[in-house]
């Protein structure tokens, strides 16, 4: 991702790309073929905006550029108006081809910036800003596409006084998906819509109480899922009354130096980033014991003990553990002053958090 400011701000030059892995070159050729076909069908560059975040002095803007017919996709969510009402099968999120290296103008307040999307059409850029804490919006507009609509992206500006935040996994934590098993992963991602996804009992209530208790504290959803499914995940979070917050997803497919991206490494990178961006915030980390969450959170506890308030792990049932490929090996040795709790649902977590004084008694 590169960023070039419009007149009045200094330009940032792009560095020469390193040699691409063969998988990345094959993917680029596939994208080019799909883009040519989409152009012939009348497709134009469309920016799909995702929820961003930032501080009072900077903002991280997230989005994706794809080719679609004018008016076919909602610039806010990437779905049609009918899909927003009725849901949409997951495979439709993968139909519109991404636009490699697309040029996009981002308006933050009165300032305008030109940024370049990456090979997968993903926009992930940090821009200077002067914004008040709370929710605001930025506007994203494809350059050189007169028929393309602008996208308005919500952005959470974290209160500088915030001292507690929440980072939650998605799969098998707030949503029962059994994602690690390949066939079920494909079914959940490409076939089911968000109506068919099962929320974890009591988890929405617990997280809503956490958000209310820590007024001004941010809530982030961290997953190894692809940006293609961000619209469906956003609708799932909204429909099931989870607190609003940015999604931190990844881009599937080959990278510049390997065939496949690493899901655990994505989570580690995002945790480290949040610790750097918000050094005064102590996080409640929420995950499950079916994948790598325990190990990843343990590493984070050891490297950033002052940035962890507590860790809450959802225990999978025996049948869920079988579908998820088993349970993790555990957390290993940890700093003694960081509490860890285990429960099978949100109600069990809430009771333990109340006992620890991290939540008020429910009544």
C-alpha positions in Angstrom: 0.0 0.0 0.0 1.3 3.4 -0.9 0.0 6.9 -0.1 0.5 10.0 -2.1 -1.0 13.2 -0.7 -2.7 15.7 -2.9 -1.4 19.3 -3.3 -0.4 20.7 0.0 1.0 17.5 1.4 4.3 15.8 0.6 4.2 12.8 -1.8 5.5 9.4 -0.7 7.3 7.5 -3.4 6.7 3.8 -3.9 9.6 1.5 -3.6 10.3 -1.0 -6.3 8.4 -4.3 -5.8 10.5 -7.3 -5.0 10.3 -10.3 -7.3 7.0 -12.1 -7.0 6.5 -15.7 -6.0 5.2 -17.9 -8.8 1.9 -18.2 -7.0 1.5 -14.5 -6.9 2.3 -14.2 -10.6 -0.3 -16.8 -11.4 -2.9 -15.0 -9.3 -2.1 -11.7 -11.0 -2.7 -13.3 -14.4 -6.0 -14.7 -13.2 -7.1 -11.3 -11.8 -6.1 -9.6 -15.1 -8.2 -12.1 -17.1 -11.2 -11.7 -14.8 -10.9 -7.9 -14.9 -10.9 -7.9 -18.7 -14.1 -10.0 -18.7 -15.7 -7.8 -16.1 -14.8 -4.6 -18.1 -16.4 -6.1 -21.2 -19.6 -6.7 -19.1 -19.7 -3.0 -18.1 -17.9 -3.3 -14.8 -16.4 -0.2 -13.2 -14.1 0.2 -10.2 -16.2 0.0 -7.0 -14.8 0.7 -3.5 -16.1 -1.5 -0.8 -15.5 0.3 2.5 -14.8 -1.5 5.8 -14.9 -0.1 9.3 -11.7 1.8 10.2 -10.2 3.2 13.4 -7.7 5.7 14.6 -6.7 8.2 17.2 -7.3 12.0 17.3 -4.2 12.5 15.2 -4.4 9.6 12.6 -6.8 7.2 11.0 -6.5 3.7 9.6 -8.7 3.4 6.5 -9.7 -0.1 5.3 -11.5 -1.1 2.1 -11.3 -3.0 -1.2 -11.6 -2.2 -4.8 -13.4 -4.5 -7.2 -15.0 -4.4 -10.6 -18.8 -4.4 -10.7 -21.6 -3.0 -12.8 -22.7 0.5 -11.6 -25.2 0.2 -8.8 -24.7 -3.6 -8.6 -23.0 -3.5 -5.2 -23.5 -1.2 -2.3 -20.3 0.8 -1.8 -20.7 0.6 1.9 -21.1 -3.2 2.2 -20.4 -4.7 -1.2 -23.9 -6.2 -1.4 -27.0 -5.3 -3.3 -30.0 -3.7 -1.5 -31.8 -7.1 -1.6 -28.8 -8.8 0.0 -28.8 -6.3 2.8 -32.4 -7.2 3.6 -32.3 -10.9 3.0 -28.7 -12.0 3.3 -26.5 -13.5 0.5 -24.8 -16.7 -0.2 -21.1 -16.5 0.7 -19.8 -17.3 -2.7 -21.2 -14.1 -4.2 -18.6 -12.2 -2.1 -15.9 -13.7 -4.3 -17.4 -13.1 -7.7 -16.4 -9.5 -8.4 -12.7 -9.4 -9.4 -10.3 -7.2 -7.3 -8.5 -4.4 -9.0 -4.7 -4.6 -8.5 -3.0 -1.3 -7.7 -6.2 0.8 -8.0 -5.8 4.5 -7.3 -8.3 5.8 -4.7 -8.9 9.3 -3.3 -9.7 9.3 0.4 -11.3 12.3 2.0 -10.6 12.7 5.7 -12.3 15.9 6.9 -11.2 18.6 4.5 -8.0 16.8 3.5 -7.7 14.5 0.4 -5.2 11.8 -0.1 -4.4 9.5 -3.1 -3.6 5.9 -2.1 -2.9 2.8 -4.1 -4.5 -0.5 -3.3 -2.4 -3.6 -3.0 -2.3 -6.6 -5.4 -5.6 -7.9 -4.0 -7.3 -4.6 -4.3 -7.1 -4.1 -0.5 -6.9 -0.6 0.9 -5.1 -0.5 4.3 -3.5 2.8 4.9 -2.8 5.2 7.8 -3.4 8.9 7.2 -2.9 12.0 9.3 -6.1 13.4 10.8 -7.5 15.7 13.4 -10.7 14.1 14.7 -12.7 14.0 17.8 -13.2 10.7 19.8 -16.2 8.6 18.7 -17.6 7.5 15.4 -17.0 9.5 12.3 -16.8 8.8 8.5 -14.3 9.1 5.7 -15.1 9.0 2.0 -13.3 6.8 -0.6 -13.7 7.4 -4.4 -12.0 5.6 -7.3 -9.8 7.9 -9.4 -10.5 8.1 -13.1 -13.9 6.4 -12.8 -16.6 9.0 -13.4 -19.4 6.4 -13.2 -18.2 5.0 -9.9 -20.0 5.9 -6.7 -18.1 7.2 -3.6 -18.0 4.9 -0.5 -18.5 6.2 3.0 -16.6 4.3 5.6 -17.3 4.4 9.3 -14.3 5.1 11.5 -13.9 4.6 15.2 -11.7 7.3 16.8 -10.5 5.9 20.1 -10.8 8.2 23.1 -7.3 9.1 24.3 -8.6 8.6 27.9 -9.6 4.9 27.2 -7.7 2.4 29.3 -9.6 -0.8 28.6 -10.5 -2.4 25.3 -11.7 -5.7 23.9 -10.2 -7.9 21.1 -12.3 -10.9 20.2 -11.8 -13.8 17.8 -14.8 -14.6 15.6 -14.9 -18.2 14.5 -16.0 -20.6 17.3 -15.8 -17.6 19.7 -18.7 -15.3 18.9 -19.9 -17.5 16.1 -20.0 -21.3 16.0 -18.4 -22.3 12.6 -15.9 -25.2 13.1 -13.8 -23.3 10.6 -10.5 -25.2 10.6 -12.1 -28.3 9.0 -11.6 -27.7 5.2 -15.0 -28.9 4.0 -16.9 -27.0 6.7 -14.8 -24.0 6.1 -15.7 -24.0 2.4 -19.4 -24.5 3.2 -19.5 -21.7 5.8 -17.6 -19.3 3.6 -19.0 -20.0 0.1 -22.5 -21.4 0.7 -24.1 -20.2 3.9 -25.3 -16.6 4.5 -25.1 -14.9 7.9 -28.7 -16.0 8.8 -27.5 -19.6 8.9 -24.5 -18.9 11.2 -25.1 -19.7 14.9 -24.1 -17.1 17.5 -22.4 -18.4 20.7 -25.0 -18.4 23.5 -24.6 -15.4 25.9 -21.6 -13.9 24.1 -23.4 -10.9 22.7 -24.8 -10.0 26.1 -21.4 -10.3 27.7 -19.6 -8.2 25.1 -22.3 -5.5 25.2 -21.9 -5.3 29.0 -18.1 -5.0 28.6 -18.6 -2.2 26.1 -21.0 -0.4 28.4 -18.8 -0.8 31.4 -15.8 0.6 29.5 -17.4 3.5 27.9 -15.1 4.9 25.2 -13.1 1.6 25.1 -12.7 0.1 21.6 -13.9 -3.3 20.5 -12.0 -5.1 17.7 -12.9 -8.4 16.0 -9.8 -10.3 14.9 -10.1 -13.2 12.5 -8.1 -15.2 9.9 -11.1 -14.8 7.5 -10.8 -13.1 4.1 -11.9 -9.5 3.5 -14.4 -11.0 1.0 -16.6 -12.1 3.9 -16.4 -8.8 5.8 -20.0 -7.7 4.7 -21.5 -11.0 5.9 -19.6 -10.8 9.2 -20.6 -7.2 9.7 -24.3 -8.1 9.2 -23.9 -11.1 11.6 -22.4 -8.8 14.3 -25.2 -6.2 13.8 -28.1 -8.7 13.7 -27.0 -10.5 16.8 -26.5 -7.3 18.8 -22.7 -7.5 19.3 -21.1 -4.1 19.9 -19.9 -2.3 16.8 -16.2 -2.4 16.1 -13.6 -2.7 13.3 -12.9 -6.1 11.7 -9.2 -7.1 11.3 -9.3 -9.7 8.5 -6.7 -10.8 5.9 -6.5 -11.5 2.2 -6.4 -15.1 1.1 -4.1 -16.4 -1.6 -0.4 -16.3 -2.4 1.9 -13.6 -1.0 5.0 -12.1 -2.6 7.1 -14.8 -1.2 4.9 -17.8 -0.4 1.9 -19.9 -1.6 -0.3 -19.3 1.4 -0.7 -16.6 4.1 -0.3 -17.6 7.7 -3.5 -17.1 9.8 -1.7 -17.2 13.2 0.9 -14.7 11.9 -1.8 -12.4 10.9 -3.3 -12.4 14.4 0.2 -11.9 16.0 0.9 -9.0 13.7 -2.4 -7.3 14.4 -2.1 -7.7 18.2 1.4 -6.2 18.1 0.1 -3.3 16.0 -2.7 -2.5 18.4 -0.3 -2.6 21.3 2.0 -0.1 19.5 -0.9 2.1 18.4 -2.6 2.2 21.8 0.1 1.7 24.4 -2.1 3.0 27.3 -4.9 0.4 26.7 -5.1 -2.9 28.5 -7.0 -5.4 26.5 -9.4 -8.2 27.4 -8.5 -10.9 24.9 -11.4 -13.3 23.9 -10.9 -16.5 22.0 -11.4 -20.2 22.0 -9.4 -23.4 22.6 -9.9 -25.0 19.2 -7.3 -23.2 17.1 -4.3 -21.1 18.0 -5.8 -18.5 20.3 -4.3 -19.8 23.5 -0.8 -19.9 22.1 -1.1 -16.5 20.4 -2.6 -14.8 23.4 0.1 -16.5 25.7 2.9 -15.0 23.5 1.2 -11.6 23.7 0.9 -11.8 27.5 4.6 -12.6 27.9 5.7 -9.8 25.5 3.2 -7.2 26.5 2.0 -8.0 30.1 1.0 -4.4 30.8 -1.3 -4.4 27.8 -3.4 -7.4 28.9 -6.2 -7.0 31.4 -7.4 -10.6 31.2 -7.9 -13.5 28.8 -11.3 -15.3 28.3 -11.2 -18.6 26.4 -14.4 -20.3 25.2 -14.1 -24.0 25.8 -15.4 -26.1 22.9 -17.7 -29.0 23.5 -16.4 -32.5 22.6 -18.3 -32.5 19.3 -17.2 -28.9 18.5 -13.6 -29.9 19.2 -13.8 -32.8 16.8 -15.1 -30.6 14.1 -12.5 -28.0 14.8 -9.7 -30.5 14.6 -9.1 -30.9 18.3 -8.2 -28.6 21.2 -5.1 -26.5 21.5 -2.2 -27.6 23.6 -2.8 -25.0 26.3 -1.3 -21.7 27.3 2.0 -22.6 28.9 3.7 -20.4 31.6 2.3 -16.9 32.0 2.7 -13.8 34.1 0.9 -14.5 37.4 -1.0 -11.2 37.5 -2.8 -11.8 34.2 -6.1 -13.7 34.9 -7.3 -16.4 32.5 -10.9 -17.7 32.5 -12.5 -20.6 30.7 -16.2 -21.1 30.0 -18.4 -22.7 27.3 -20.5 -19.7 26.7 -20.9 -16.0 27.4 -22.9 -16.5 30.6 -20.1 -18.5 32.2 -17.5 -15.9 31.2 -19.7 -13.1 32.6 -19.9 -14.8 36.0 -16.2 -15.2 36.2 -15.5 -11.6 35.0 -17.9 -10.3 37.6 -16.1 -12.3 40.3 -12.9 -10.7 39.2 -14.4 -7.2 39.3 -14.1 -6.7 35.5 -17.9 -6.6 35.1 -20.6 -5.4 37.5 -23.0 -8.0 38.9 -25.9 -8.6 36.5 -28.4 -8.0 39.2 
